[in-house]
Amino acid sequence: MVLNGSALPPVGKFLDPVNGFWANAEKDIPKQKKALQSDKLHGEVSIVYDERWVPHIFSTDARDAYFAQGYVTASNRLWQMEFQTYASAGRLSEILYHSAGERILNVDRMMRRNGLAESAKASLKSFENDPEANMIITAYTEGVNAYIESLSYRDYPVEYKLLDYKPEPWTGLKCALLLKYMAHMLTGESDDIALTHQLNAYGADFINLFYPDFPVDMKDPIVPEGTVFEKDPALLPQADSASTDTLNNIADIAVTQLPFEKFPEGYGSNNWAVAGSKTKTGAPILCNDPHLALNFPSIWFEMQLSTPDYNVYGVSLPGAPAVIIGFNEHISWGVTNGTRDVKDYYKLTFKDESRKEYLVDGQWEKVSIRRDTFYLRGESEPFIDEVIETRFGTVVYDNGLTKDESTKNLACTWIASEPSNELFTFVKLNRAKNYDDYAAALKHFNCPAQNFVFASKTGDVAIWQQGGLYAFEKGQGRFVQEGTSSDDLWPLKINADYTPHVKNPERGFVSSANQHPTDSLYPYYYNGRFEYFRNRRLNDELRRLTGITVQDMMKLQNDNYNLLAAEALPVMLGYIENNAGYEKYLSIVKDWNYYNDAQQAGPAVFQHWWDSMVAIMFDELLSGDLEYQIPQQYNIIRVMKSHPEHVIFDYKPSANKKETVKELVNISFKETGKYLDSITAAGMELTWANYKHTSVEHLLFTLKPFGRFNIQTGGGKHILNATADRWGPSWRMVVSLEKETKAYGVYPGGQSGNPGSKFYDNFLDKWAAGEYYELWYMKSNQEQSKPVLFTQKLFK
Amino acid sequence: MKTFFIKLILIAGLAWLAQYFTVWYAGPLMALLVNLFWKGSSSQAFFTGFFGLALLWFGLAFYADMSTDGILTVKIAHIFPLGGSRAALIAITTFIGSLCGGLCGWTGALIRGLR
């Protein structure tokens, strides 16, 4: 029997009121042991849970702190942390194959082909070779396992009971897998295949017009315009020989749409730090809100880790040691995604159908074959996948993963599949005391490239885009290349001293919102799909504000100003002529102040109108069979003004008429009126929040009742308050680095992963309202200035 | 009648202990054991098991639901397609427990009869 797409759990076992799901309903606070003895500990650890169920961990050394972090995280988030490692390792079929079948097997196969599991294994080796990293991973793992070993079926998180399986022992590999999972989420997307189709179909002029590498009127990159960049001396000869024109080497491909869900467009993050010269108190303020999928259990777990050597507070990723975004007594830091294209495709030339040899530099070279085994729940025989590996990467889309034969020659090189030690960056940031510590910590970071913002009590503010960044030649990696020459393999990496960064700029602030890291003067080529609205809005506001308070910063994180609409709508309105029957929507949108507030109707009218217009503008791409990529909004707006009669604006269904922008604007406006009439006639009040329908869903999407739907919030894509339908600010943090640090934060969920706990989603309403909690940065475990719900002791 | 109730309470109590320390089906098995060692008609065996487990499963489920304001019950009652009805989920739980209890109790009497 199947329930909403999941297999039915064994009824007696599940409904048993002593051990079954009933045992997961929590009356007050989550069920916890008062004390735990473990001979893995060095001393005593005290864990203070405050009134929001945030654990404050106090230990006598670092090893015990990481043990406690593992124990505490597992106590609250065990199912989630384990499930995410199954996803990253391509092992979901072991849990879900009996109900989800081939669909889940294909997801697993894709994950393995992307090489996450293999690179996690290599990362683990590098952890183990370093005594400190090894200590951290081992202690964390022992902490998680101390919790798992204390469990019986009655104590399992309810998801294990629903899916009828049990937790397996935690391992260091799982920590590595979890970090790779983040790399996958943040850099898994690539538009190389789509852009190659469009280049081949429409030519280089089309690409240059709609997809320029840099915005034509470039403003507000992360490193201020006009900065003079030094070149990495180790790379000079290569970077200067930009004569090799990689555009000559584009592969002729035709890949029909790939069978996997695309990440929604327009997600990203904001972070910034304002120097004391711009704040009311004279102390720097640092802000960060990473935008991620809105899920339960929440992606972040808030905590404080305190040892005699350091005292750090912030959010952690369940399954990975250390605090990822936060502050300590000396500094604060935050991250946004670097958004670079770090996943490239090559078209290989195989000798014959057997694909055992491929051409490199005029010679036939043997491929290596990796055999991946997938255990399938409910089946006695595992599935074996044979994966072809080459110097140009792994062949990802063959052997039945798509029906498309043309993909069997495509190899993928992805930076996330390199072994790496991102964990060290966070461990060192947790203890950093000043700018030099911060800069040294970043050197370990490989993928996903992040913009690390920084502020210190000594008054420094800085931002640094760090991650393994390669010294690409102009145009390299933007399109699918012919993979036949070793010259086209990825070049050397840029030394971390020469990746884009800025410290204490004159303007008094540093910021990032996933935009271009630099202007076009940066000496190394890169490409990606960079933001161009949030960054300009953010910098405009930061330039304007003086005497800044934390309240100003909270307001800015929740700013709903829609710069896209402010730039697009006047152009659209300029073309509108015939609006018979839909005057009311025209007046709504004309009277609108460009703020995407929850209760306004204007943003809904604009958004639908814009989306409909774009859909008919690019109907050639959307209606074809091939992978496509719609140009970015700011380029569309520019071309609407500069080339209103461009051939792409011709609407295919009307074969004997040639449309220009003007007709499309009017056709799409009518379509919008018709649609909005139909949804309001069906009973929906026309507000932006209702139209947008923000929801937070459980990681298992089939478990709808564990989610929350139609949350009344403003914001949206390309808006500082980036709350879209299924994505949004996953943690809002404001830290004022005064003598006594003042910090505020909120995230859309709760500390407990248990849907039967009031701490599962208790922050959500406050988050939706744009409010914050004051974070309790405890100096010692004896502090009593706020209520304590529970104290736990771990001892030797 | 008095025997009936004592037997029923004994089954409920033993079932609670058995389930707490082992697995769910150890509860209904207590109905079997009690009726194996304590003589009675097969209908008494069935109904002491049935109501013994009903008492236990209803009591615990009802308490779990009420004391937590149905925080999880409502969600599970949507996943099992019961339209979010807490009462329906408690009723189904009670029914599963009591049916197993009844059948086990009856089995106990039948095995006793074989000797």
Interface residues (C-beta under 8 A of the other chain):
Chain A: L3 N4 V11 G12 K13 L15 D16 P17 V18 N19 G20 F21 W22 A23 N24 A25 E26 K27 Y153 V158 L162 L703 K704 P705 F706 P755 G756 S757 K758
Chain B: W16 Q19 Y20 V23 W24 Y25 G27 L56 W57 L60 A61 A64 D65 S67 T68 I71 L72 T73 V74 K75 I76 H78 I79 F80 P81 G84 I92 T93 I96 G97 C100
